[in-house]
């Protein structure tokens, strides 16, 4: 029976991963195309203004991000242990999000306006448009907050077909926004923010309709169970350190760039963030499928299976990312010019994208470890140490910029601190779930390091021999880089049993 359940779980993870990868490739194409259209339609200044102003609103998710993580964890955990209070968990979660949404409206709009009017570097003739961007961004954030419990329910039930379908609808909505922006004659910056808010609202309605029809517990009624409220806030209170530090690292760095280098640099940051989100989907499409199994296996007390998922999940995350990062890293100038047009690339864009790819490789090692940590629910000491390290991103970046460091320093700081956080996670998870640190370092980290360095060295050597500024040079190098990375993963990244499995599969075909 146990073997059958394990096989069913593996098939479910594989099926859900395929669905999420289909979603990813479609959204990746849509996202990259819409970024090009939006940049050309708005221009570098307005594009940067949007990135900076929307980033101010995103900073306020510091107040809500930890609760969003708590909601996802509580719903998935309750399903994993077949608990009887699933409907109560969901209704309490929605009620909490409604209260937080009201708080965001009361805080983000006035504080954001003050920051915009008195601190940000915005061209005077774009201040009115920037204020409208702020208002519509607040509306979009409120809608997204209320969507969190519905999104979490779909993922917890592992209905990735619905999750993928609704995400694709959202992506196509943004494609329509790009088209309307291209043909409009009014103030395109205001129109862009308004239309994005409309897409968020339509997506929220779809989530609600699907959940109401398929999951009985999502038929919302106003409930705010005191005990559950206390449990969620206790969890979220400590998770606030880590999630708040992540937001402060990203959006705080965005605001620092505005203060020290102006809105054009915000445009480069926004484009790097787009690449970050797009490339990261190659991993999150896999981890979104595997994360519920990690949480459910912990809830069911199946520690051995959880450890297997953590180890394999970390390796697969890094290797999937390597297959994408390797060709992009050495061909960034060509790809950026192809993507945006040589005359539309904001200063620092190429450098920002390369650094964000390196950062993603470092962070990918920890994705499954973070899920395991959240599954325990006992996160206070972990967040004090790891979250405390992450909080250093903002002040250290500010100090570096104040001393005259280049704009790219915010990424170098993030990469250095990411390595420190990885060490801290290993130390904390050893005590929290008995993670065997020595085994993890041997079987996972050193294995990943060897594969990444070997593949990168080979791709770098090849780049010296080819004219990467020409289309044929790019095509040869990109194809060879993927093949080199794949061969390195097969020879160095897999153990004997895994190589035998894939050899059998390939020969069978």
C-alpha positions as CSV (number, residue, x, y, z in Angstrom):
1,X,0.0,0.0,0.0
2,X,2.8,2.4,0.9
3,X,4.6,1.7,-2.4
4,X,1.4,2.3,-4.3
5,X,0.8,5.6,-2.5
6,X,4.4,6.7,-3.2
7,X,3.9,5.8,-6.9
8,X,0.7,7.8,-7.1
9,X,2.4,10.8,-5.4
10,X,5.2,10.6,-8.0
11,X,2.8,10.4,-10.9
12,X,0.8,13.3,-9.5
13,X,4.0,15.4,-9.2
14,X,5.1,14.5,-12.7
15,X,1.6,15.3,-14.2
16,X,1.4,18.6,-12.3
17,X,4.9,19.5,-13.4
18,X,4.0,19.0,-17.0
19,X,1.0,21.2,-16.7
20,X,2.9,23.9,-15.0
21,X,5.7,23.8,-17.6
22,X,3.1,24.2,-20.4
23,X,1.8,27.2,-18.5
24,X,5.3,28.5,-18.0
25,X,6.4,28.4,-21.6
26,X,3.2,30.2,-22.8
27,X,3.5,32.9,-20.1
28,X,7.2,33.3,-20.7
29,X,6.5,34.1,-24.4
30,X,3.7,36.4,-23.5
31,X,5.6,38.1,-20.8
32,X,8.7,38.8,-22.8
33,X,6.7,40.1,-25.8
34,X,4.5,42.4,-23.6
35,X,7.6,43.8,-21.9
36,X,9.0,44.8,-25.2
37,X,5.7,46.4,-26.3
38,X,5.1,48.2,-23.0
39,X,8.7,49.6,-23.0
40,X,8.3,50.9,-26.5
41,X,4.8,52.3,-25.9
42,X,5.7,54.0,-22.6
43,X,9.3,55.0,-23.3
44,X,12.2,54.5,-20.9
45,X,11.2,57.3,-18.5
46,X,7.6,56.3,-18.1
47,X,8.5,52.6,-17.9
48,X,10.9,53.4,-15.1
49,X,8.4,55.6,-13.4
50,X,5.9,52.8,-13.4
51,X,8.5,50.4,-12.0
52,X,9.4,52.8,-9.2
53,X,5.9,53.8,-8.2
54,X,4.4,50.3,-8.4
55,X,7.4,49.2,-6.3
56,X,6.4,51.7,-3.5
57,X,3.0,49.9,-3.3
58,X,4.7,46.5,-3.4
59,X,6.7,47.5,-0.4
60,X,3.5,47.5,1.7
61,X,3.2,43.7,1.1
62,X,5.7,43.5,3.9
63,X,2.5,43.8,6.1
64,X,0.7,40.9,4.2
65,X,3.3,38.5,2.6
66,X,3.8,36.6,5.8
67,X,0.1,36.0,6.3
68,X,-0.2,34.8,2.7
69,X,2.5,32.2,3.4
70,X,0.7,31.2,6.6
71,X,-2.6,30.7,4.8
72,X,-1.0,28.5,2.2
73,X,0.7,26.4,4.8
74,X,-2.4,26.0,7.0
75,X,-4.7,25.0,4.2
76,X,-2.1,22.5,2.8
77,X,-1.3,21.1,6.3
78,X,-5.0,20.6,7.1
79,X,-5.5,18.7,3.9
80,X,-2.4,16.6,4.6
81,X,-3.7,15.4,8.0
82,X,-7.3,15.0,6.7
83,X,-8.4,17.5,9.4
84,X,-12.1,18.5,10.0
85,X,-11.6,22.2,10.2
86,X,-10.7,23.0,6.5
87,X,-13.8,25.2,5.9
88,X,-13.0,27.1,9.1
89,X,-9.4,27.6,8.0
90,X,-10.4,28.9,4.6
91,X,-13.1,31.3,5.9
92,X,-10.9,32.7,8.6
93,X,-8.1,33.2,6.0
94,X,-10.4,35.2,3.7
95,X,-11.6,37.3,6.6
96,X,-8.0,38.0,7.6
97,X,-7.2,39.0,4.0
98,X,-10.2,41.4,3.8
99,X,-9.0,43.1,7.0
100,X,-5.5,43.4,5.7
101,X,-6.8,44.7,2.4
102,X,-8.6,47.5,4.3
103,X,-5.4,48.3,6.2
104,X,-3.4,48.5,2.9
105,X,-5.9,51.0,1.5
106,X,-5.7,53.2,4.6
107,X,-1.9,53.1,4.7
108,X,-0.5,52.6,1.2
109,X,-2.3,55.5,-0.5
110,X,-1.5,58.4,1.8
111,X,2.0,57.2,2.7
112,X,2.8,56.3,-0.9
113,X,1.6,59.8,-2.1
114,X,3.9,61.5,0.5
115,X,6.9,59.4,-0.6
116,X,6.1,60.0,-4.3
117,X,5.7,63.8,-3.8
118,X,8.6,64.5,-1.5
119,X,11.3,61.8,-2.0
120,X,11.1,60.1,-5.3
121,X,12.9,61.2,-8.4
122,X,10.0,61.8,-10.9
123,X,9.9,64.2,-13.8
124,X,7.6,67.1,-12.8
125,X,5.4,66.7,-15.8
126,X,4.8,63.0,-14.9
127,X,3.8,63.5,-11.3
128,X,0.0,63.4,-12.0
129,X,0.3,60.2,-14.0
130,X,2.5,58.7,-11.3
131,X,-0.2,59.4,-8.7
132,X,-2.8,57.5,-10.8
133,X,-0.3,54.7,-11.1
134,X,-0.1,54.6,-7.3
135,X,-3.9,54.5,-6.9
136,X,-4.4,51.7,-9.4
137,X,-1.5,49.7,-8.0
138,X,-3.1,49.8,-4.6
139,X,-6.3,48.5,-6.2
140,X,-4.4,45.7,-7.9
141,X,-2.7,44.7,-4.6
142,X,-6.0,44.6,-2.7
143,X,-7.5,42.3,-5.3
144,X,-4.4,40.0,-5.2
145,X,-4.7,39.8,-1.4
146,X,-8.2,38.6,-1.5
147,X,-7.2,36.0,-4.1
148,X,-4.6,34.4,-1.9
149,X,-6.8,31.8,-0.1
150,X,-8.4,30.7,-3.3
151,X,-5.0,30.3,-5.0
152,X,-3.7,28.4,-2.0
153,X,-6.7,26.1,-2.1
154,X,-6.2,25.2,-5.7
155,X,-2.5,24.4,-5.1
156,X,-3.2,22.5,-1.9
157,X,-5.7,20.3,-3.8
158,X,-3.0,19.9,-6.5
159,X,-5.4,21.0,-9.2
160,X,-2.6,22.4,-11.3
161,X,-4.8,22.2,-14.4
162,X,-6.9,25.0,-13.0
163,X,-4.0,26.9,-11.7
164,X,-2.3,26.8,-15.1
165,X,-5.5,27.7,-16.9
166,X,-6.3,30.8,-14.8
167,X,-2.6,31.9,-15.0
168,X,-2.7,31.6,-18.8
169,X,-5.9,33.7,-18.8
170,X,-4.1,36.3,-16.7
171,X,-1.1,36.3,-19.1
172,X,-3.4,36.7,-22.2
173,X,-5.1,39.6,-20.4
174,X,-1.8,41.3,-20.1
175,X,-1.1,40.7,-23.7
176,X,-4.4,42.4,-24.5
177,X,-3.3,45.3,-22.3
178,X,-0.1,45.6,-24.3
179,X,-2.1,45.8,-27.5
180,X,-4.5,48.4,-26.2
181,X,-1.6,50.4,-24.9
182,X,0.1,50.3,-28.4
183,X,-3.0,51.7,-30.2
184,X,-4.2,54.2,-27.6
185,X,-3.8,57.9,-27.9
186,X,-4.2,59.1,-24.3
187,X,-1.8,59.0,-21.3
188,X,-0.5,55.6,-21.7
189,X,1.1,55.4,-18.3
190,X,-2.3,55.9,-16.6
191,X,-4.0,53.6,-19.0
192,X,-1.5,50.8,-18.4
193,X,-1.9,50.9,-14.6
194,X,-5.8,51.0,-15.0
195,X,-5.9,48.0,-17.4
196,X,-3.6,45.9,-15.2
197,X,-5.9,46.5,-12.3
198,X,-8.8,45.3,-14.5
199,X,-6.9,42.1,-15.4
200,X,-6.3,41.5,-11.6
201,X,-10.0,41.8,-10.9
202,X,-11.0,39.5,-13.7
203,X,-8.5,36.9,-12.6
204,X,-9.8,37.1,-9.0
205,X,-13.3,36.4,-10.2
206,X,-12.1,33.3,-12.0
207,X,-10.4,31.9,-9.0
208,X,-13.5,32.5,-6.9
209,X,-15.8,30.8,-9.4
210,X,-13.6,27.7,-9.9
211,X,-13.1,27.2,-6.1
212,X,-16.7,27.7,-5.3
213,X,-17.7,25.0,-7.8
214,X,-15.0,22.4,-6.9
215,X,-14.1,22.8,-3.3
216,X,-16.8,22.8,-0.7
217,X,-14.7,24.5,1.9
218,X,-14.3,27.6,-0.2
219,X,-17.9,28.7,0.1
220,X,-17.0,31.7,2.1
221,X,-19.0,33.0,5.1
222,X,-17.7,35.6,7.5
223,X,-15.8,33.7,10.2
224,X,-12.9,34.8,12.4
225,X,-12.1,31.9,14.8
226,X,-10.1,33.3,17.6
227,X,-7.9,30.3,18.2
228,X,-7.1,29.8,14.5
229,X,-6.6,33.6,14.1
230,X,-4.1,33.4,16.9
231,X,-2.3,30.4,15.4
232,X,-2.1,32.0,12.0
233,X,-0.8,35.3,13.3
234,X,1.7,33.5,15.5
235,X,3.1,31.7,12.5
236,X,2.9,34.8,10.3
237,X,4.4,37.0,13.0
238,X,7.7,35.1,12.8
239,X,7.5,34.6,9.0
240,X,7.1,38.3,8.8
241,X,10.9,38.7,9.3
242,X,11.8,36.5,6.3
243,X,9.1,37.6,3.9
244,X,9.5,41.2,4.8
245,X,13.2,41.0,4.3
246,X,12.7,39.5,0.8
247,X,10.4,42.4,-0.2
248,X,12.7,45.0,1.4
249,X,15.7,43.4,-0.5
250,X,13.9,43.6,-3.9
251,X,11.6,46.7,-3.7
252,X,13.8,48.5,-1.2
253,X,16.7,48.1,-3.7
254,X,14.4,49.4,-6.4
255,X,13.7,52.6,-4.4
256,X,17.4,53.0,-3.6
257,X,18.1,52.9,-7.3
258,X,15.5,55.6,-7.9
259,X,17.0,57.9,-5.2
260,X,20.6,57.5,-6.3
261,X,20.3,56.9,-10.1
262,X,16.9,58.0,-11.3
263,X,13.9,56.4,-13.1
264,X,15.8,55.0,-16.1
265,X,17.7,52.7,-13.8
266,X,14.4,51.6,-12.3
267,X,13.5,50.6,-15.9
268,X,16.6,48.4,-16.0
269,X,15.7,46.9,-12.6
270,X,12.2,46.2,-13.8
271,X,13.5,44.4,-16.9
272,X,15.9,42.4,-14.8
273,X,13.0,41.5,-12.4
274,X,11.0,40.4,-15.5
275,X,13.9,38.0,-16.5
276,X,14.1,36.9,-12.8
277,X,10.4,36.0,-12.8
278,X,10.5,34.3,-16.2
279,X,13.6,32.2,-15.5
280,X,12.6,31.4,-12.0
281,X,9.4,29.8,-13.4
282,X,11.6,27.0,-14.8
283,X,12.1,26.0,-11.2
284,X,8.9,27.1,-9.5
285,X,6.8,25.1,-12.0
286,X,8.6,22.1,-10.5
287,X,8.6,23.2,-6.9
288,X,4.9,24.2,-7.0
289,X,4.1,20.6,-7.9
290,X,6.4,19.1,-5.2
291,X,5.8,21.6,-2.3
292,X,2.4,20.2,-1.3
293,X,3.9,16.7,-1.0
294,X,6.7,18.0,1.3
295,X,4.1,19.6,3.6
296,X,1.7,16.7,3.5
297,X,4.5,14.1,4.2
298,X,5.6,16.2,7.2
299,X,1.9,16.3,8.4
300,X,1.6,12.6,8.0
301,X,4.9,11.9,9.8
302,X,6.6,10.4,6.8
303,X,10.1,11.9,7.5
304,X,12.0,9.6,5.1
305,X,9.9,10.6,2.1
306,X,10.2,14.3,3.1
307,X,14.0,14.1,3.1
308,X,14.0,12.4,-0.3
309,X,11.9,15.2,-1.7
310,X,14.1,17.9,-0.1
311,X,17.3,16.3,-1.5
312,X,16.1,15.5,-5.0
313,X,14.1,18.7,-5.2
314,X,17.1,20.8,-4.5
315,X,19.2,19.1,-7.2
316,X,16.4,19.2,-9.8
317,X,15.8,22.9,-9.1
318,X,19.4,23.8,-9.7
319,X,19.8,21.7,-12.8
320,X,16.6,22.9,-14.4
321,X,17.8,26.4,-13.8
322,X,21.3,25.7,-15.1
323,X,19.8,24.6,-18.5
324,X,18.3,28.0,-18.9
325,X,20.9,30.2,-17.2
326,X,23.9,28.8,-19.1
327,X,22.9,30.0,-22.6
328,X,21.5,33.3,-21.4
329,X,24.4,34.3,-19.2
330,X,26.9,34.4,-22.1
331,X,24.5,35.7,-24.7
332,X,22.8,38.4,-22.6
333,X,23.7,41.4,-24.9
334,X,22.5,39.7,-28.0
335,X,19.3,38.5,-26.4
336,X,18.5,41.8,-24.8
337,X,18.9,43.6,-28.1
338,X,16.8,41.0,-29.8
339,X,14.1,41.3,-27.1
340,X,13.9,45.0,-26.7
341,X,15.6,46.5,-29.8
342,X,19.1,48.0,-29.6
343,X,17.7,51.5,-29.3
344,X,15.4,50.8,-26.3
345,X,17.7,49.1,-23.8
346,X,18.0,51.1,-20.5
347,X,21.5,51.6,-19.1
348,X,22.6,48.7,-16.7
349,X,20.1,46.2,-18.1
350,X,22.6,43.6,-19.3
351,X,24.6,43.7,-16.1
352,X,21.5,43.5,-13.9
353,X,20.2,40.5,-15.8
354,X,23.5,38.6,-15.5
355,X,23.8,39.2,-11.8
356,X,20.2,38.2,-11.2
357,X,20.8,34.9,-12.9
358,X,23.7,34.2,-10.6
359,X,21.6,35.1,-7.6
360,X,18.8,32.7,-8.8
361,X,21.3,29.8,-9.0
362,X,22.4,30.3,-5.4
363,X,18.8,30.6,-4.1
364,X,17.6,27.5,-6.0
365,X,19.6,25.3,-3.6
366,X,17.3,26.2,-0.8
367,X,13.8,26.2,-2.3
368,X,12.7,22.8,-0.9
369,X,14.4,23.5,2.4
370,X,12.3,26.6,2.8
371,X,9.1,24.6,2.2
372,X,10.2,22.0,4.8
373,X,10.9,24.7,7.3
374,X,7.4,26.3,6.8
375,X,5.8,22.8,7.1
376,X,7.0,22.5,10.7
377,X,5.2,25.6,11.8
378,X,8.0,26.2,14.4
379,X,9.8,29.0,12.6
380,X,10.7,31.6,15.3
381,X,14.4,30.8,15.7
382,X,14.8,30.1,12.0
383,X,13.4,33.5,11.0
384,X,15.4,35.3,13.7
385,X,18.7,34.0,12.2
386,X,17.9,33.6,8.4
387,X,15.5,36.5,8.3
388,X,17.9,38.7,10.2
389,X,20.6,38.0,7.7
390,X,18.3,38.9,4.8
391,X,17.4,42.2,6.5
392,X,21.0,43.2,6.0
393,X,20.4,43.6,2.2
394,X,18.8,47.0,2.5
395,X,21.2,48.8,4.9
396,X,24.3,47.3,3.3
397,X,23.1,48.3,-0.2
398,X,22.3,51.8,1.0
399,X,25.7,52.2,2.6
400,X,27.5,50.9,-0.6
401,X,25.5,53.3,-2.8
402,X,26.1,56.2,-0.4
403,X,29.9,55.5,-0.6
404,X,29.7,55.8,-4.4
405,X,29.3,52.1,-5.4
406,X,27.8,51.4,-8.9
407,X,24.1,50.5,-9.2
408,X,25.0,46.8,-9.6
409,X,26.1,46.6,-6.0
410,X,22.6,45.8,-4.8
411,X,22.9,42.5,-6.6
412,X,26.4,41.7,-5.4
413,X,25.2,42.3,-1.8
414,X,22.2,40.0,-2.4
415,X,24.4,37.2,-3.8
416,X,26.9,37.4,-0.8
417,X,24.0,37.4,1.7
418,X,22.3,34.5,-0.1
419,X,25.4,32.3,0.6
420,X,25.3,33.2,4.2
421,X,21.5,32.4,4.4
422,X,22.2,29.0,2.8
423,X,24.6,28.1,5.6
424,X,22.2,29.3,8.2
425,X,19.3,27.3,6.7
426,X,21.4,24.1,6.9
427,X,22.3,24.8,10.5
428,X,18.7,25.5,11.5
429,X,17.0,22.6,9.6
430,X,19.4,20.2,11.2
431,X,17.8,21.0,14.6
432,X,14.3,21.5,13.3
433,X,13.8,18.3,11.2
434,X,17.0,16.4,11.6
435,X,18.4,17.3,8.2
436,X,21.7,15.5,7.8
437,X,24.0,18.4,6.9
438,X,27.0,16.3,6.0
439,X,25.0,14.1,3.6
440,X,23.3,17.2,2.1
441,X,26.7,18.9,1.4
442,X,28.1,15.7,-0.2
443,X,25.1,14.5,-2.2
444,X,23.5,17.8,-3.0
445,X,25.6,21.0,-2.6
446,X,29.0,19.8,-3.8
447,X,27.3,17.9,-6.6
448,X,25.5,21.0,-7.7
449,X,28.6,23.1,-7.4
450,X,30.7,20.7,-9.5
451,X,28.0,20.5,-12.2
452,X,27.5,24.3,-12.4
453,X,31.2,25.2,-12.5
454,X,32.0,22.5,-15.1
455,X,29.1,23.5,-17.4
456,X,29.9,27.3,-17.0
457,X,33.6,26.8,-17.6
458,X,32.9,24.9,-20.8
459,X,30.3,27.5,-22.0
460,X,32.8,30.3,-21.2
461,X,35.6,28.6,-23.2
462,X,33.2,28.2,-26.1
463,X,32.2,31.8,-26.0
464,X,35.8,32.8,-26.7
465,X,35.7,31.0,-30.0
466,X,32.4,32.3,-31.4
467,X,31.1,35.8,-32.5
468,X,28.3,36.0,-30.0
469,X,27.1,39.3,-31.5
470,X,26.0,37.5,-34.6
471,X,22.9,35.4,-34.9
472,X,24.7,32.2,-36.1
473,X,27.3,32.5,-33.3
474,X,24.5,32.9,-30.7
475,X,22.6,29.9,-32.1
476,X,25.6,27.7,-32.0
477,X,26.7,28.8,-28.6
478,X,23.2,28.5,-27.0
479,X,22.6,25.1,-28.5
480,X,26.0,23.8,-27.4
481,X,25.6,25.3,-23.9
482,X,22.3,23.5,-23.3
483,X,23.9,20.2,-24.6
484,X,27.0,20.7,-22.4
485,X,24.9,21.5,-19.4
486,X,22.6,18.5,-20.0
487,X,25.6,16.1,-20.5
488,X,27.3,17.5,-17.4
489,X,24.1,16.9,-15.4
490,X,23.9,13.4,-16.7
491,X,27.5,12.4,-16.1
492,X,28.2,14.4,-12.8
493,X,24.8,15.4,-11.4
494,X,23.1,12.0,-11.4
495,X,24.0,8.9,-9.4
496,X,24.3,5.4,-11.0
497,X,20.7,4.5,-10.6
498,X,19.4,7.7,-12.0
499,X,21.7,7.4,-15.1
500,X,20.5,3.8,-15.6
501,X,16.9,4.9,-15.4
502,X,17.2,7.7,-17.9
503,X,19.4,5.6,-20.3
504,X,16.7,3.0,-20.2
505,X,14.0,5.6,-20.9
506,X,15.9,7.1,-23.8
507,X,16.9,3.8,-25.4
508,X,13.3,2.6,-25.0
509,X,12.1,5.6,-27.1
